[in-house]
C-alpha cells in the first residue's frame, strides 16, 4: 500500500508553543535589555529560555521538545529588530541541544536539569570566544595571552594566569545556570500543583506587521545575495594576501557599496561601541606586538588595523546576508524541502507570536517575582494547545484518491463508498460517473451518494453561453446538484463527504471551491476526494490541508482504501 501522510504531530505543536514563548521573551525583553545596555543581558535571556523549557517539561513529558522548541525560537529570532541574528540563532539552538542532551542522559531530574542548564549558560562564553577568533583571527589570542603574561610578570605571580579569567567567568556562568535551573524547577512544580490560571490576552502589538512591512519594502535579490557572499570571501582573501593599501581600499569600497544598499549595514558603522572597540583593539595590538614581539610601531598598528578590517567585513557582511535571506523566494524554497513538520509548525508559531508577545510581562515584574510571573505565562500553554487543536480541527481528516485521467478514480471511490456503507459509515456528497456513447466519453453525471439521484453535469457542447472546462460545457442543474450535496447543513449526520473530483475548476475558485472551503471551516465531516495526480500538490497547497492521506489508485485497490479509512476514523 502506498500512502502519503502529512499530519501535524502534537509534539511539534507543543514545541511551537514553547518556542514561540521563548522567542517572544527574546524579542520583547531582549530589546528592553539591549536598549538599557544591561550587563550580562545575554545571560538573562538565556536564563529565561532555560526556565521556560524546564517549567514546560513539567506539563508536557515528551522527549525532543527542547531541541524542537530551540529550533523554532532560533528561526523566529529573525523577527528581532536587531541586525545581528546569526549569533543569537546559533546560541539559542545550541543551548536547547545541550539541555536536551543532558536530560536524555540523566533524565528529567534535578541533576539532568542542573547539568543541562550549566552547559546551556556556559555556551554563551564559548560562543563569545569563538566569535572573537572569527572576527579578529588568531591574532586576538596572541594579544590576550601576551597581556596576561605581562600582568603575571608585573604582579610577580608564580603560576600561569592565562586561563584564570576564563575559568572565573565559566564558574559565574555555571552558577547562573544552576540558579536558572532552580527557578525553572520551582515554576514547573508550581504549575503542576496549582490550577492553571488562564487570562484573556489581547493583541495590542503591531510589531510583526511593522517588521513584515519593512522587509517587504526592501527589494530582495538573489543576485545580490551571491554578490555579497563573493564580496565577503574576496575581501577576506585580499586581507591576508595583498599589501595594506590594496585590502584597505577594496574593503572601504565594499563597505560603501553595502552602506548604500543596506541601511542595516550603515547602522553598524554608526554605533559608538563599534568605534570604541576599533580603537581599543588597534591600540592594544600595537602595544602588545611592539613590546612582546619586537615589531616596529608601524607593523604593530598595521596588524591591529588588519584585525579590525577583518571584523568589519564579517560583522557587516553577515548583517547584509541576513537582510537578503528574508527574500520570499528563499523562504519558499525552504518550505519545499524535506522538513515535514517545520513549515507547518512555523506557520502556527508566527500566527501565535503577537499573542505571546502581549502575554510577556515587563522585565521589572519578572525580576520582582520571577516564579509567579513566569508560571503565569507558562500556564497559558495548555490553553493555547487546545486552542490550536480546535483551529486545526484535528478530528477532520482528508482522504485523497489520485491517479491520471481515466485510470479508475471514480470506480475506486464508488466501490470504497459501498464498502464503508456496509460498515455503517454514513456518507454524503457525490461521485461523477463517466457517460459513454458509442465508446466515446460524452460527459459526466452527478450522483448524490445519499439518494442516488442523478443529474447531468458535463457534456460535449458548442453552446458558447455555457461555462466550459476543456471540451465540456458545465450544466447549471448538475453543478447545483453537486453544491447541494456538499452543503454542511445537508451533511450534519454524515461522517464522510465525498467529492469527485477536485481539479482545474476549483483551483480557479470555481466548481466546488466554495463548498470545500465551507466544509473545512464549518464542519466536522471527514472528506474523501479524487484528484488528478498533476493537480495534487496545488490542491493541497490551496486549502492548506494539514491532516491528509493520499492513495494512488494504480497501487491501492478499493478494499485497501476503505480499510485504511476505517482504521484512521477509529483512531
PyMOL commands that set and color helices and strands:
alter all, ss='L'
color gray80, all
select helices_A, chain A and resi 10-36+41-56+65-79+86-106+110-136+139-154+164-193+207-217+222-241+244-261+263-270+272-291+297-324+328-335+342-359+363-368+370-378+380-392+409-422+476-486+488-490+504-507+513-522+533-543+558-570
alter helices_A, ss='H'
color red, helices_A
select strands_A, chain A and resi 3-5+398-403+427-431+434-437+440-448+454-460+468-469+472-474+496-502+526-532+548-552
alter strands_A, ss='S'
color yellow, strands_A
deselect
rebuild
show_as cartoon
